[in-house]
């Protein structure tokens, strides 16, 4: 079982790319959906609408849902490559007191979480090239364009220590981004 994380700031195409890959090769890939959207949708709120303790509570729920989904999907589809729409490390970018406090609270470490994943592909948000729809495509999204770019940069710092970390710049057309991710997967010996 292999896990490939698609990470990046809001509006980077993680969901569209992961779904396109799995649709093209359902025999090869299974998508692990983004836990944050599930948790915030279930709570009927957004990160910017809750107090500090609420943010911590929601980020904890996201972390544990992410891990649970990864393990469940591995049992249900042991022969498929997991394409993850974010990973457990993404939550550290949203922890109120910063990443170090996130690891302490969750009783884990950055190194432990990095080791969970085989490959990491960081996608630059379309906000970096002036193409960003904010909450229009995801009502749980609260970041404006500048915050989306900043979030993406924070994620490069968090994930950048992974031994197979790749970065893809923003593309005006999502089809181009899908093609680039497919090319990257082929380069790391995964038939996409």
Backbone as numpy.savetxt, mean C-alpha at the origin, in Angstrom:
# Nx Ny Nz CAx CAy CAz Cx Cy Cz
4.81 -19.21 -1.61 3.97 -18.04 -1.61 4.86 -16.80 -1.61
4.54 -15.87 -2.45 5.32 -14.64 -2.59 4.41 -13.45 -2.37
4.97 -12.41 -1.73 4.21 -11.19 -1.49 4.91 -10.01 -2.16
4.16 -9.31 -3.01 4.65 -8.10 -3.67 3.77 -6.94 -3.22
4.39 -5.96 -2.58 3.66 -4.79 -2.09 3.69 -3.68 -3.13
2.52 -3.10 -3.38 2.43 -1.84 -4.12 2.14 -0.78 -3.08
3.05 0.16 -2.95 2.89 1.22 -1.97 3.04 2.56 -2.66
2.77 3.61 -1.95 2.87 4.96 -2.51 1.79 5.83 -1.92
1.91 7.11 -2.15 0.94 8.05 -1.62 -0.43 7.89 -2.26
-1.42 8.57 -1.71 -2.76 8.53 -2.29 -2.74 8.96 -3.75
-3.52 8.28 -4.56 -3.59 8.65 -5.97 -2.43 8.14 -6.80
-1.74 7.13 -6.31 -0.59 6.61 -7.07 -0.98 5.44 -7.97
-2.21 4.96 -7.86 -2.67 3.90 -8.73 -2.54 2.50 -8.17
-2.29 2.37 -6.89 -2.08 1.05 -6.28 -3.25 0.10 -6.54
-4.44 0.58 -6.28 -5.63 -0.27 -6.42 -5.86 -0.64 -7.87
-5.81 0.34 -8.75 -6.05 0.08 -10.18 -5.00 -0.88 -10.73
-3.74 -0.65 -10.39 -2.66 -1.50 -10.91 -2.80 -2.93 -10.38
-3.03 -3.07 -9.07 -3.13 -4.42 -8.51 -4.30 -5.17 -9.12
-5.43 -4.51 -9.28 -6.59 -5.18 -9.87 -6.36 -5.52 -11.35
-5.67 -4.65 -12.08 -5.37 -4.93 -13.49 -4.46 -6.14 -13.62
-3.45 -6.24 -12.76 -2.55 -7.39 -12.80 -3.29 -8.69 -12.52
-4.13 -8.67 -11.48 -4.86 -9.89 -11.13 -5.90 -10.24 -12.18
-6.52 -9.25 -12.79 -7.50 -9.53 -13.85 -6.85 -10.16 -15.07
-5.65 -9.68 -15.38 -4.95 -10.22 -16.55 -4.41 -11.62 -16.31
-4.06 -11.92 -15.07 -3.48 -13.24 -14.74 -4.09 -13.80 -13.46
-5.39 -14.12 -13.46 -6.01 -14.66 -12.24 -5.43 -16.00 -11.82
-4.78 -16.69 -12.74 -4.12 -17.94 -12.41 -2.83 -17.74 -11.62
-2.29 -16.54 -11.69 -0.97 -16.25 -11.12 -1.02 -15.34 -9.90
-1.96 -14.36 -9.90 -1.98 -13.32 -8.87 -3.30 -13.29 -8.10
-3.20 -12.92 -6.83 -4.37 -12.64 -6.01 -4.12 -11.29 -5.32
-5.11 -10.42 -5.33 -4.97 -9.11 -4.71 -5.38 -9.18 -3.25
-4.54 -8.65 -2.38 -4.88 -8.45 -0.98 -5.30 -6.98 -0.89
-6.60 -6.72 -0.64 -7.08 -5.35 -0.71 -6.53 -4.45 0.40
-6.63 -3.17 0.14 -6.13 -2.18 1.09 -6.94 -2.22 2.38
-6.29 -2.49 3.47 -6.96 -2.59 4.78 -7.46 -1.23 5.25
-6.72 -0.16 4.96 -7.11 1.16 5.47 -8.48 1.57 4.97
-8.74 1.41 3.69 -10.05 1.78 3.15 -11.15 0.95 3.80
-10.89 -0.34 4.02 -11.89 -1.19 4.66 -12.20 -0.72 6.08
-11.14 -0.41 6.84 -11.34 0.00 8.23 -12.03 1.36 8.31
-11.56 2.31 7.54 -12.17 3.64 7.59 -13.60 3.62 7.05
-13.87 2.84 6.03 -15.24 2.73 5.51 -16.16 2.11 6.56
-15.67 1.06 7.23 -16.46 0.41 8.26 -16.75 1.37 9.42
-15.78 2.19 9.76 -15.94 3.16 10.85 -16.70 4.41 10.40
-16.93 4.53 9.10 -17.63 5.69 8.53 -16.98 7.02 8.91
-15.66 7.02 8.73 -14.91 8.24 9.05 -13.67 8.30 8.18
-12.85 9.30 8.43 -11.54 9.46 7.77 -10.53 9.82 8.84
-9.26 9.66 8.50 -8.17 9.92 9.44 -8.25 11.34 10.01
-8.56 12.31 9.17 -8.57 13.71 9.61 -9.80 14.07 10.45
-10.76 13.17 10.59 -11.99 13.47 11.33 -12.03 12.84 12.71
-10.95 12.15 13.11 -10.91 11.52 14.43 -9.81 12.13 15.28
-9.95 12.01 16.59 -8.94 12.54 17.50 -7.71 11.62 17.52
-6.70 12.00 18.28 -5.45 11.24 18.29 -5.64 9.80 18.72
-6.42 9.56 19.78 -6.62 8.18 20.21 -7.41 7.40 19.16
-8.34 8.06 18.51 -9.08 7.42 17.42 -8.17 7.04 16.28
-7.22 7.92 15.96 -6.25 7.61 14.90 -5.41 6.40 15.26
-4.96 6.36 16.50 -4.15 5.22 16.94 -4.97 3.93 16.85
-6.20 3.99 17.35 -7.07 2.80 17.33 -7.31 2.33 15.90
-7.60 3.23 15.00 -7.86 2.84 13.61 -6.61 2.29 12.95
-5.45 2.88 13.22 -4.21 2.36 12.63 -3.89 0.97 13.15
-4.18 0.72 14.42 -3.99 -0.64 14.96 -4.89 -1.63 14.22
-6.14 -1.25 14.04 -7.08 -2.13 13.34 -6.62 -2.40 11.91
-6.09 -1.37 11.26 -5.59 -1.54 9.89 -4.43 -2.54 9.88
-3.49 -2.36 10.80 -2.34 -3.26 10.87 -2.78 -4.71 11.04
-3.67 -4.96 12.01 -4.07 -6.34 12.27 -4.94 -6.91 11.15
-5.77 -6.10 10.52 -6.54 -6.57 9.38 -5.59 -6.91 8.22
-4.59 -6.08 8.00 -3.63 -6.35 6.93 -2.95 -7.71 7.14
-2.47 -7.92 8.35 -1.79 -9.20 8.64 -2.75 -10.38 8.49
-3.96 -10.22 9.00 -4.95 -11.30 8.93 -5.26 -11.63 7.48
-5.44 -10.60 6.65 -5.74 -10.84 5.24 -4.59 -11.54 4.53
-3.37 -11.10 4.80 -2.21 -11.72 4.17 -2.15 -13.21 4.51
-2.37 -13.54 5.76 -2.30 -14.95 6.18 -3.47 -15.75 5.60
-4.67 -15.17 5.62 -5.84 -15.87 5.09 -5.70 -16.13 3.60
-5.25 -15.13 2.87 -5.08 -15.29 1.43 -3.99 -16.31 1.12
-2.96 -16.36 1.95 -1.89 -17.35 1.75 -2.44 -18.77 1.92
-3.34 -18.96 2.87 -3.93 -20.29 3.07 -4.90 -20.65 1.95
-5.69 -19.65 1.52 -6.69 -19.90 0.48 -6.07 -20.05 -0.91
-4.95 -19.35 -1.15 -4.32 -19.32 -2.48 -2.82 -19.52 -2.36
-2.37 -20.67 -1.85 -0.94 -20.86 -1.61 -0.09 -20.85 -2.88
-0.71 -21.09 -4.01 0.04 -21.16 -5.27 0.09 -19.83 -6.01
-0.55 -18.81 -5.46 -0.60 -17.51 -6.15 0.30 -16.49 -5.48
0.74 -15.54 -6.28 1.53 -14.42 -5.77 0.57 -13.37 -5.25
0.80 -12.95 -4.01 -0.03 -11.90 -3.44 0.44 -10.55 -3.97
-0.49 -9.79 -4.53 -0.23 -8.39 -4.88 -0.96 -7.59 -3.81
-0.19 -6.91 -2.98 -0.76 -6.21 -1.85 -0.96 -4.73 -2.15
-2.17 -4.26 -1.95 -2.50 -2.85 -2.05 -2.14 -2.23 -0.70
-0.88 -1.89 -0.55 -0.22 -1.43 0.68 0.20 -2.63 1.52
1.05 -2.36 2.51 1.52 -3.39 3.44 1.49 -2.85 4.85
1.91 -3.66 5.81 1.82 -3.26 7.22 2.65 -2.01 7.54
3.68 -1.77 6.79 4.57 -0.63 7.06 3.90 0.70 6.74
2.96 0.71 5.81 2.30 1.96 5.42 1.68 2.69 6.60
1.16 1.94 7.56 0.52 2.56 8.71 1.45 3.44 9.53
2.74 3.16 9.49 3.70 3.97 10.25 3.73 5.41 9.77
3.39 5.64 8.50 3.38 7.00 7.96 2.22 7.81 8.52
1.24 7.14 9.10 0.04 7.82 9.60 -0.08 7.77 11.13
0.92 7.19 11.79 0.86 7.11 13.26 1.13 8.50 13.82
0.27 9.00 14.73 0.39 10.39 15.21 1.76 10.77 15.75
2.42 9.86 16.46 3.73 10.18 17.04 4.89 9.70 16.20
4.63 9.23 15.00 5.70 8.82 14.10 5.98 7.33 14.12
6.81 6.89 13.16 7.08 5.46 12.99 7.65 4.75 14.21
8.59 5.37 14.92 9.19 4.66 16.06 8.13 4.30 17.10
7.20 5.21 17.35 6.12 4.93 18.30 5.16 3.87 17.76
4.99 3.83 16.46 4.13 2.82 15.82 4.68 1.42 16.09
5.99 1.23 15.87 6.58 -0.08 16.10 6.45 -0.50 17.55
6.67 0.43 18.45 6.57 0.12 19.89 5.15 -0.28 20.24
4.19 0.50 19.80 2.79 0.22 20.12 2.36 -1.16 19.60
2.80 -1.50 18.40 2.39 -2.77 17.78 3.32 -3.94 18.13
4.31 -3.66 18.96 5.25 -4.69 19.42 5.92 -5.42 18.25
6.42 -4.61 17.32 7.13 -5.14 16.17 8.26 -4.19 15.83
8.94 -4.44 14.74 10.02 -3.55 14.29 9.90 -3.35 12.78
10.55 -2.32 12.31 10.59 -2.10 10.87 11.23 -3.30 10.17
12.32 -3.81 10.72 13.01 -4.96 10.10 12.10 -6.18 10.03
11.34 -6.44 11.08 10.41 -7.57 11.09 9.36 -7.42 10.00
8.84 -6.22 9.87 7.79 -5.99 8.87 8.36 -6.03 7.45
9.52 -5.47 7.23 10.14 -5.55 5.90 10.34 -7.00 5.48
10.70 -7.85 6.43 10.98 -9.26 6.12 9.73 -10.03 5.70
8.55 -9.48 5.94 7.30 -10.15 5.56 7.10 -10.16 4.04
7.79 -9.28 3.33 7.50 -9.06 1.92 8.70 -9.39 1.04
8.41 -9.94 -0.14 9.46 -10.34 -1.06 9.92 -9.22 -1.98
8.98 -8.39 -2.41 9.30 -7.28 -3.31 8.40 -6.10 -2.96
8.96 -4.89 -3.12 8.20 -3.67 -2.85 8.33 -2.76 -4.06
7.19 -2.30 -4.55 7.17 -1.37 -5.67 6.46 -0.10 -5.20
7.21 0.98 -5.17 6.66 2.29 -4.78 6.20 3.02 -6.03
4.95 3.45 -5.99 4.36 4.18 -7.10 4.20 5.64 -6.71
4.72 6.53 -7.51 4.59 7.96 -7.21 3.16 8.41 -7.49
2.64 9.22 -6.59 1.29 9.72 -6.76 1.17 10.62 -7.99
0.02 10.54 -8.63 -0.25 11.40 -9.79 -0.32 12.87 -9.38
-0.46 13.13 -8.08 -0.45 14.52 -7.61 0.88 15.20 -7.95
1.94 14.42 -8.07 3.27 14.97 -8.39 3.32 15.57 -9.80
2.38 15.15 -10.66 2.35 15.69 -12.03 1.04 16.45 -12.29
0.38 16.84 -11.20 -0.82 17.67 -11.32 -2.10 16.94 -11.70
-2.10 15.62 -11.54 -3.29 14.82 -11.86 -3.71 14.11 -10.58
-4.67 14.70 -9.86 -5.05 14.13 -8.57 -6.51 14.44 -8.32
-7.27 13.41 -7.99 -8.70 13.61 -7.79 -9.12 13.63 -6.32
-8.16 13.67 -5.41 -8.49 13.75 -3.99 -9.41 12.64 -3.55
-10.50 13.00 -2.90 -11.43 12.00 -2.37 -12.46 11.55 -3.41
-12.40 12.06 -4.64 -13.38 11.66 -5.65 -13.36 10.16 -5.94
-12.19 9.57 -5.99 -12.10 8.13 -6.29 -12.03 7.27 -5.03
-11.84 7.89 -3.87 -11.82 7.15 -2.62 -12.28 8.10 -1.50
-13.51 7.97 -1.03 -14.03 8.91 -0.03 -13.29 8.86 1.31
-12.46 7.84 1.53 -11.67 7.77 2.76 -10.41 8.63 2.66
-10.10 9.09 1.48 -8.90 9.89 1.25 -9.13 11.31 1.75
-8.16 11.83 2.51 -8.30 13.18 3.06 -7.20 14.13 2.58
-6.15 13.61 1.99 -4.99 14.42 1.63 -5.27 15.30 0.41
-4.76 16.55 0.47 -4.74 17.36 -0.74 -3.52 16.93 -1.55
-3.30 17.56 -2.70 -2.21 17.13 -3.58 -0.84 17.19 -2.88
-0.57 18.28 -2.16 0.73 18.42 -1.48 0.90 17.34 -0.41
-0.16 17.05 0.33 -0.08 16.01 1.36 0.07 14.62 0.74
-0.54 14.41 -0.42 -0.38 13.12 -1.11 1.07 12.89 -1.51
1.71 13.95 -2.02 3.13 13.85 -2.39 3.98 13.60 -1.14
3.70 14.35 -0.06 4.47 14.18 1.18 4.29 12.77 1.75
3.08 12.24 1.69 2.83 10.89 2.17 3.65 9.88 1.37
3.68 10.06 0.07 4.47 9.17 -0.78 5.95 9.22 -0.43
6.45 10.40 -0.18 7.87 10.54 0.19 8.15 9.88 1.53
7.23 10.02 2.48 7.41 9.35 3.78 7.47 7.84 3.59
6.67 7.33 2.68 6.67 5.89 2.43 7.96 5.42 1.77
8.61 6.28 0.96 9.90 5.87 0.40 10.93 5.70 1.51
10.85 6.55 2.52 11.77 6.43 3.65 11.51 5.15 4.43
10.25 4.83 4.66 9.91 3.64 5.44 10.24 2.34 4.71
9.92 2.28 3.43 10.13 1.05 2.66 11.50 0.97 2.00
12.21 2.08 1.93 13.45 2.15 1.16 14.54 1.19 1.58
14.47 0.65 2.78 15.47 -0.31 3.24 15.22 -1.74 2.78
14.13 -1.95 2.07 13.85 -3.30 1.59 14.85 -3.66 0.50
15.37 -4.90 0.50 16.40 -5.28 -0.48 15.93 -5.27 -1.94
14.63 -5.39 -2.18 14.13 -5.33 -3.55 13.07 -4.24 -3.64
13.51 -3.02 -3.43 12.65 -1.83 -3.46 12.81 -1.13 -4.80
11.71 -0.97 -5.51 11.73 -0.29 -6.81 10.82 0.92 -6.76
11.20 1.95 -7.51 10.39 3.17 -7.57 9.94 3.41 -9.01
8.66 3.75 -9.16 8.13 4.09 -10.47 7.56 5.49 -10.42
7.96 6.35 -11.36 7.42 7.72 -11.37 5.96 7.73 -11.80
5.30 8.84 -11.51 3.90 9.02 -11.91 3.79 9.00 -13.43
2.65 8.54 -13.91 2.34 8.49 -15.34 1.00 9.18 -15.56
0.86 9.93 -16.63 -0.44 10.56 -16.89 -1.56 9.54 -17.13
-1.22 8.39 -17.68 -2.22 7.36 -17.96 -1.95 6.14 -17.09
-2.98 5.66 -16.41 -2.81 4.48 -15.56 -2.38 3.25 -16.34
-2.79 3.15 -17.59 -2.37 2.01 -18.41 -0.85 1.95 -18.52
-0.20 3.11 -18.58 1.26 3.14 -18.63 1.86 2.63 -17.32
1.23 2.98 -16.21 1.73 2.52 -14.91 1.56 1.01 -14.78
0.42 0.49 -15.23 0.21 -0.95 -15.20 1.29 -1.65 -16.02
1.57 -1.12 -17.19 2.60 -1.70 -18.06 3.97 -1.67 -17.37
4.30 -0.58 -16.69 5.59 -0.46 -16.02 5.70 -1.44 -14.84
4.63 -1.59 -14.09 4.66 -2.55 -12.98 4.80 -3.97 -13.53
4.10 -4.28 -14.60 4.21 -5.60 -15.23 5.65 -5.85 -15.67
6.28 -4.83 -16.26 7.68 -4.95 -16.70 8.59 -5.21 -15.50
8.36 -4.48 -14.42 9.17 -4.70 -13.21 9.01 -6.11 -12.69
7.79 -6.59 -12.65 7.55 -7.95 -12.16 8.26 -8.98 -13.04
8.23 -8.76 -14.33 8.93 -9.68 -15.24 10.44 -9.64 -15.01
10.96 -8.45 -14.68 12.40 -8.32 -14.41 12.82 -9.02 -13.13
11.90 -9.18 -12.21 12.25 -9.89 -10.98 11.76 -11.35 -11.05
11.63 -11.83 -12.29 11.35 -13.23 -12.59 9.96 -13.67 -12.18
9.00 -12.77 -12.24 7.62 -13.14 -11.97 6.87 -12.95 -13.27
6.35 -13.98 -13.83 5.60 -13.88 -15.07 4.32 -13.11 -14.83
4.25 -11.90 -15.41 3.07 -11.04 -15.21 2.20 -11.11 -16.43
